[in-house]
Amino acid sequence: MAASNGSRSMESRTGRSKQRYNSKGERLVAGVVPLTADKNFVMLIQSTRRKGWVLPKGGWETDEECTEAATREAWEEAGIVVEIVYDLGDIAESRPPKKHSSSSKEKHRSLYRFYEATVTSEETDWPEKATRQRSWMTYAQAIEALKDRPELQQALERSTMNR
């Protein structure tokens, strides 16, 4: 995907009106394991909802392919342009639903589809820059940073990143 920062065709999206759900009612989420070309580092971003670090990911919408959603989320959340290398498959959310939710509405569980991706460009300005930090980490650093997110650790483990 060749894109210059000035003429970017990707637009940041908000809301969930076009959000996809499967037959079990799981929210479908697309994400990337963004690696350097030499596969020695992975980029993690700070979570906006919880403390800690996460992989770039977000809702897969009805008007886009899953790979398009994954590359869009990488741009929106991390400010990176990526080339999808391959599909890492589906990973079910394993953590229990939030207990101390202020609303009594049942939160949808998520089904993640991650792709290994090579970062081709790291931009200085991106849609969620104000709310997210990003950091390149080694495999060991990333596994530790994702210790409270087993589904994200699983995506990293499925990647061909150098250990």
N, C-alpha and C positions, 0 to 999 in steps of 0.2 A: 504494500500500500504506500504509494508515493504521495506525500502531502507536505506542502510547505506550511510553515506556521501561519503565514499571512492569509493563505487561501484555503483554510481548512474547511472541508465539507461536513465534517462531523459536528453535530450540534449536541449540546448537553441536554439531557432530558430530565424532567422531574415528574413526580406523581406515578401512580400505578394503574392508570385507566387502561393501558394496553398490556398489562402484566399477564403472562402465560401461567396457567396451572395445569397439572396433569389430572388424570381421572381419579387419582387418590386425593386430590385437593392440595397437593404439594406445590408450592411456588417454585417455578423453574428459574434457576439462577445460572448465569454464564460467567466464567472467570478465566483468568490466565495465570500461569506460573511464568512470570517474565524473567528470562535469563539473559546474561551477557552472551555474546557470540561464542566465547570460549567455555561457557557453561560453568564458570567458577563462582558466579554471584547471581543471586535472585533479588529482585526488588520487592520489598514489602512497604506497605503504606499504613499510616496510623488509622485505626478505626475511629469513626465519628460517633458511633453509638455506644461502644464499650471501650474499656481501656485496652491498650496494647496494639499489636501489629496484625495486619491481615494481608491476604492476597487481593489484588484488584478483582472485584466481582460485583454483579448486580443483576437486576431483573432482566430476563429475556422477554422482549416484547413481541406482540403478535405481528408486527409489520417488518420483522427482520429475521435473518438467519441467526442461528446460535453463535456462529463464528463472528458475525457482525456485532452482536451484543457484547461478546467478550472483548473485541478490539475497541468498541465504543467505551466500555467500562474502563479499560486500561488508559484510554485517553482522558476520560472525565476525572477519574480518581487519582491517577498517577502522573499524568502529563507525558505519557510515553506512546510512541507509535511502535506497534509490534507486527511481526510477521508470524502467523500461526504455523507451528512446525507439525504438531499432530494432536489428536484427540486423546485426552487422558481418561475419558469415560465419565460415567455418572458416579457421584458419591452422595449418599444419603446423609442428611444432617443427623448427627448422633447426640448432640447435647439436648437436655430436657428443655421444654418450653420455659420461658421466663416465669419465675414464681411471684415476684413482687411487681407485677404489672398493675398500673393504675386503672387500666380498663379491664373489664371482665371478659371482653371479647377474646375468643380463642385465637392465638397467633398461628398462622399457617407455618407448617414445617417446610423446609426448603429441600429441593433436590438440586445438587450442584453438578454442572458440566464444566470441567476444566480443560484447558488447552495449554500445552507447552508452547511458549512463544519466545522468539528472539527479539530483543529490543533493538530497533533500528534507529530510533531517534528519541532523545530525552529533551523535552521542551522546557523552557524557563517559565512559561505562562500556561496555565490550564484551568479548566472550569472549577475544580475543587481545591485549588492552590491555597486559598485562605483557610481551609479547614483540615488540610491533610499535609503531613510531612511524609517524605519517602526516604527509604534507606536501602542501599545495597548491602546484602549480607551473605556470608558464607552459608553452606548447607547447615553446619552445626549451629551457627547463630540463629538461622531461620527456624530450624526445628525447635530450638529453645523458645524463641519468641512466639511460636505458634502452639505452645504446650497446652493452652486452654481451648484450642480449636482443632480437635482431632481430624475433622473432615478436611481442613486446610493442610494439616501435616500429611494426610494421605495423598492429597494432590501433589505435594512436593515430593513425597516418596515415590510416586509413580513417574515423575519426570526423570530425564536423563542427566540431571544436574550432577556435576562432579561432587563426590562425597569426600 
